Structure formats: C-alpha cells, structure tokens
Amino acid sequence: MQNQANDNNQRQIEVTADDLPLHCPMPTMLLWNSHPRVFLPIGDTGEALCPYCGTRYTLKGGAGAGHH
C-alpha cells in the first residue's frame, strides 16, 4: 500500500503571475510543510525546479509573464 501522505500528487504544476513570488511547497500541496519553503526564480525562464522535492513549475504565458 502506497503511503499517500508522503506524496505530492502534482509533480508538474502550472502557475500564473498571481502565484508570484513563487515558492515551494505551495499551500495546496498534500504535504505543504514537507520541506523548508524555498523561493524559486521563474520569471526569467518561465520554468523552475524545486531543489528539495523535484516539482517542476511552469509559468503560464512563459517567461516575463509576471512582469508589469
């Protein structure tokens, strides 16, 4: 039996400019406190990878979408 309490079901998450500044884990994750909060630079490339859990974030609209 797989212990779902230890899994973040979404390993690839699309975020919007409203989610910036981006940090992982996000409050909607199954274990939102599974590792220290880390802020991820996503604005320049449109993608970021969490160094703790490996979740890949992509910015809807691509790089620069969060800039006003």
N, C-alpha and C positions, 0 to 999 in steps of 0.2 A: 504494500500500500504506500503510495507516494504521500509524503507529508506536505500538503499544500500550504501550510503556514510558513514554510521556508521558501516558497517560490513567488517571485514576482511574475505574474502570468504574462505581462506585456514586456517583452524584451526589446521591442522596437516601437517607439512612441513618436507620433507626430505632434508637434507643439505649434502654437501660434504666438504672435507678438504679445498677446495678453498674458502669456506664461512667463515672459521675461521679467527680471533676470531668471534664467533657467537654473534650477538646482535639482539634484538627485539625492535621496529619493524624493519623489513628489508625494503630496498628501494623499493622492488617490491610489497609491501603490499598496499592495496587500500588506507588506511589511514596511510601512513608511519610515520606521526607525531601525531598519536592518543594517544601516551603516551610517557613519557621520555624514552630515549634509555637506555636499560639495557643489560649488557653483561652477557651471560649465559654460565656456565661451562658445556660443553657437552663431552669433551674428555675422562673423566674417566668412564662414564657410557654409553655413546652413546645416551643419551636422556636428554632433558631439557624441562622445562615447564616455560613459561613466567609468572611471578607473577602478571603482570598487565592485560593482555588480555586472558591468558589461552591457547595461542597457544602452541602446543606440537611439539618440534623439535626432529627428529631422525637423527643420523649421519649415512650416507650410509657407509657401511663397519663396522659399530659398533664402540665400544669403542677403543680408541687408533688409529683410522684411520687417525687422524690428526697429529700424531707424525711422525717425520722423523728419 
